[in-house]
């Protein structure tokens, strides 16, 4: 498959999980990759892996929570490849817990990465995307469609990303830039092993039931298929699609089920 031949794809949070999976899938389809994340060693390993497979890749260490990092990464990308055609705002993590057990700093930390990090990526890449009539991909979540107990900060951030995507559909269309919102359910990644301060705990148990977790490779393939097809929004995983459907059409029942599930978990402690 060569649907992205001669295209340059810029990905944040590319050091693991969905970001790394997308990088491999785009590379398989002929794209050149600009890989950005905080963990330079992982980025470099991924870059070398892609190059060994005949691909083109540039690893740039940067942090989406720091002003200027994204602009510097874009400058490096232009110096290496001369253009950016697709920007994937993928970097993110989840803050969990009941609202009364969290503080304002927890919410600020959540929004700094998941919302302002997306905005920084947008502002750093938008001129290139307009110039090349490219595509902006925003990584949302099924939690951007429905929220429940202990998911408040993360769901709030993903609702914001979804609202941002809805605004951009109309604003960017006249310039030829497509906006794609991706809303995954449970996909194989480290996100459920990251604590509320953004630290990864590799040995932590994945809270998601294994039978519900889609492999990164399969999810990335579906995502890139949808991006290539020009979809406005992609909901990934069967359970994710079901949850969004039920929430759209039977919201009171879903809300009741979530509340009862939470009460049951509390009683079981």
Secondary structure, 3 states (H helix, E strand, C coil): CCCCCCCEEEECCCCCHHHHHHHHHHHHCCCEEEEEECCHHHHHHHHHHHHHCCCEEEEEECCCCCCCHHHHHHHHHHHHHCCCCEEEECCCCCCCCCHHHCCHHHHHHHHHHHCHHHHHHHHHHHHHHHHCCCEEEEECCHHHCCCCCCCHHHHHHHHHHHHHHHHHHHHHHCCCCEEEEEEECCECCCHHHECCCCCECCCCCCCCCHHHCECHHHHHHHHHHHHHHCCCEEEECHHHHHHHHHHHHCHHHHHHHHHHHHHHHHHCC
